[in-house]
């Protein structure tokens, strides 16, 4: 039997935190999550129970929060390149071929 994964809204309600705080905690690695398609977050109930039992970590403020946002942007860029590498390489090859055809 397959296990039902929780979505962001369900985890936020269960832990009593905002979606923004949850995403920050996931970005820091304090709450384990699974990324589907590079952007969609899902959570296992037993892992969230462990986080709740040992206490919900504090959310970052100030400069630490900015570094988390930067890390998050880098992760998004890495995911973009990872999941779309075929299209990026194809576009580069097509652009090179068009330049060779029309400018030589």
N, C-alpha and C positions, 0 to 999 in steps of 0.2 A: 504494500500500500504506500502511495506517495505521501510525503509530508507537505502540509500546506505552509507556504512561506507568508510572512506578514509583510504588508506594504508600509510605506512611510507614515501614512495617516494612522493606521492601527497601532504602530509602535509609539507614536507621539501621544496618543490617547492613553496607552498602557503605562508609559513612563511619566506622563504629565509634563511634557516639555514641548516647545515649539518645533516646527519643521526645520527652521533655520538652525536652532541649537542641535538638533539631531544630526543634520548634515555636517555641522562643525565637528561634532564628536566622532562621526564616521570618518571624516577627513583626517582626524588626528589618530585614528585607529583605536579609540577607546571603546567603540561599539562595533562588533563584527557585523559586516554586511556583505551581500553578494550583489555585484553589478550585472544587470542583464542588458546587453546591447550597449554597454559603456555608460549608460545614464540612469537606467531604472534601478532603484535600490530595493532589495528584498532582504528579509531577516528571518532567522530561525528562532522559533519560540523559546527553545531551551537555552539558547545563547542570550536572548534578551532577559530571560528569567535570572540567569547568573549575574548579568549587569545590574539588574534591579536589586538582587539580594546583597551584593557587595556595595551598593550605593551608586547613584547616578553621578558621574564626574561633573565638575564645574565647567561651565562654558568660558572660553577665553575672552579676554577684553583687551583693547588697545593694540599695541604693536604685535603681540602674539597672534591676535586674530587676523591681522593683515598678512602675516607669514602663512597662516593656514589658507587664506584665500589665494595667495600666490601658488601654494602647493596644489590647491584644488584646480587652479587654472592650468598648471602644468599637467596634472592628471588628465584633465579634459583634452588638452592638446595631444597627449600621448594616446589617449583612447581614439581621438579623431584620426590620427595617423595610422594607428593599428588597424582600425576597422575599415578605413577607406584607402589603404595603401594602393590597392589595385586601380582605383579610379584616379588617384593622383598620378601614379606612374603612367597610366594610359593617356591622361591629358598632356603630360610632358612629352611623351613620344609623339602624339599627334601634333603638338605645337612644333616640335623639331622637324617632323616630316613636312608640315606646311611651310616652314621657313625654307627648308631645302628645295621644295618644289617651286615656290614662287620667287625666291631670291637668288637662284643660281641659274 
